């Protein structure tokens, strides 16, 4: 059995087409994606910088007419003095009135317009600067104390520490992308070892070796699990490098956090060990489904089609971890693949829920045992093992369910 696993694994690693799909495509795809995102942001930034927005303003108090000079100095804004303020999507609207001898602003913007929001930030700086200059004049004129205008005091404090942003981002990215990478690798390997061997007429040869069918099929499960972990981690590593490059280029706060981020909080022996064990459990779980589904096909193309519905359902499960309001609960703990992805999210974010982790381990083992007992008999059937069953896993399950109903 060990020899057969070694042969299967070497066959997968030597398969150029499989390597192209699982490893080389990400190597090519991620840089292209990075280039595409860079170009998109540059184009969008260029459009934003060149686009002019009309600012309709009305100064109700003549003592603040000096603010017009501040408005004229703004780039991308065309100030137009008007007596009628009619807020609409065509431009920004500003009224300047007086309150306690200081300017009072009222601004109307289209909150759904990204250009409006960007230009308003520039306008806001000018309005605040003008307000502060008028405040300074009033203090000097009336001989007021500076504290008179200090109506509130805000002290910013990050309770969770400086690395909160990076940790939260990584707690979403690492579980999601690692699971997705392993799923993709397991699909490709399962189709190759199941329908691929049938298409190449090597299944019959494998049955002649002095090994039981159960051990031959179990060897395929274990091989796909090992290959899924290896290829998935390689794929994931490239993606992490890609994501970090995006952070460094476009997100200032993330970049600041990366400079002093303590990576041992995430990449330590305990977390890596737990992650590999968890992802191995996922790889074995999905290999049971994918190999069985692909086993009903006689060609690789058919195998890919038969596997795709199961891949689609399983792929969408981990996306739940990016929903902020979702808390660990018994339903998530019972959902295969999602429960492990969610557990990894909690572990990386250092927000461990012991009960949820225990439930996740329990239900994950139950799911593996259930699928192994349920799907394994299908693969022992000769027409499935040799790929001439002319049916599919979903139809086979439906037939089996119908028999149970009749009983």
Secondary structure, DSSP 8 states (H G I E B T S, - for coil): -HHHHHHHHHHHHH-HHHHIIIIIHHHHHHHHHHHHHHHHHHHHHHHHHH--EEEEEEE--GGGTTHHHHHHT-TTEEEEE-S-----TTEEEEEEEEETTEEEEEEE--TT-HHHHHHHHHHHHHHHHHHHHHHHHHHHHHT--GGGG---------TT-TTHHHHHHHHHHHHHHHHHHHHHHHHHHHHIIIIIHHHTT-HHHHTTSSS-HHHHHHHHHHHHHHHHHHHHHHHHHHHHHHHHHHHHHH-HHHHHHHHS--GGGTSSHHHHHHHHHHHHHHHHHHHHHHHHHHHT-SSHHHHHHHHHHHHHHHHHHGGGGG-TT----HHHHHSTTHHHHHHHHHHHTT---HHHHHHHHHHHHHHHHHHHHHHHHHHHSHHHHTT---S-HHHHHHHHHHHHHH-
